[in-house]
């Protein structure tokens, strides 16, 4: 059987405090992030201004986290586990293509070129499709293959997997582990707050499916995990003056606390790896809000990282492409 190259598409993160500003610059000069009429005329200048303005505060956050993002090490662990699993079925090489920091997409392509691999599967570590995540990574891939002169490669994309059986199972197992931190007599009173990265409302209006796929994931988790607890879906990490998806996570936690919710579990539902949004925004900033307003026990579910069931999901999605078959049946979502 031919050898396949599996490219894990991920956001990336600064690997030092000095990398924070250039990382932010790369993020905000992305045409899939900053995109409005005539923005191409001054996108880079605007990105430089935003990065310079935001980097001092963001540097403080990364300093609190040990001086860098853990996302590369976590993605390497995912890549290693996936490659080991896939090689039980066929010859596979798993590489990483970060969107905004090293290793960049060009580096991933050069690795595959060295090994003479021309059959490629793009596998996003974004379970839910959005033009600002998977779409942006694929657009960068298409630009990079031109730069590296490999447009002849056979490339296939796993577009999304919001209700894949093993993906949902990995969440259910992580949630159950987190619920075990609460006293048994209080577990059914724990409010489950699903927190997803926000997106501008204008993208939803243009047909971006991200919001609806997030909702499907939450419905599937609640139904198949058979959770009796109350739950809420909220959105975090808004940037800029335009309207973003609501309700916001910080406002949601404050509102629930004022409504006398004393036990709260935050579930990062759109993030498969720990990074600044989980380790600082949720576990530090949102935690402070909860404690200030009387929440007695506040827990944040660990990200999936290299959870065995998540690796199973990635392997099944890959094998479905290689073997030209449907992936595992998805959990029902109860969409209305």
Number of C-alpha atoms within 10 A of each C-alpha: 7 11 16 22 26 28 24 23 25 26 21 23 22 23 19 14 19 13 17 24 21 18 20 22 23 16 20 23 23 18 16 18 15 16 13 10 6 8 13 13 9 10 18 18 14 16 20 17 13 17 22 15 12 14 20 13 10 17 20 13 19 22 14 14 15 12 18 22 22 20 22 24 12 18 25 16 14 24 22 16 18 24 21 15 17 22 12 9 11 15 14 20 22 24 24 27 27 24 25 23 22 19 15 20 27 18 17 22 23 14 16 20 14 8 11 11 19 19 17 22 21 23 25 27 22 21 26 24 22 22 17 18 22 26 15 19 23 19 14 18 21 14 14 19 17 11 11 13 9 15 14 10 12 12 14 15 16 17 16 19 23 24 24 23 22 23 26 25 20 23 26 19 15 17 22 14 13 17 21 10 13 19 10 10 7 11 17 15 16 21 21 21 23 21 28 23 20 21 23 18 15 13 17 16 9 8 11 17 15 24 21 15 21 23 18 20 25 23 18 25 24 20 15 15 16 10 15 13 12 12 17 16 20 23 25 23 16 16 11 8 7 9 12 20 19 17 15 19 25 21 16 20 25 19 14 19 21 14 10 11 20 20 22 26 22 28 25 26 25 22 21 23 24 20 21 20 19 22 20 17 18 23 17 14 14 23 21 15 17 25 16 12 18 15 21 13 17 20 19 20 20 20 22 23 18 21 17 16 18 23 24 20 22 27 21 20 21 23 17 15 15 17 9 9 10 11 18 13 10 15 21 16 19 10 9 3
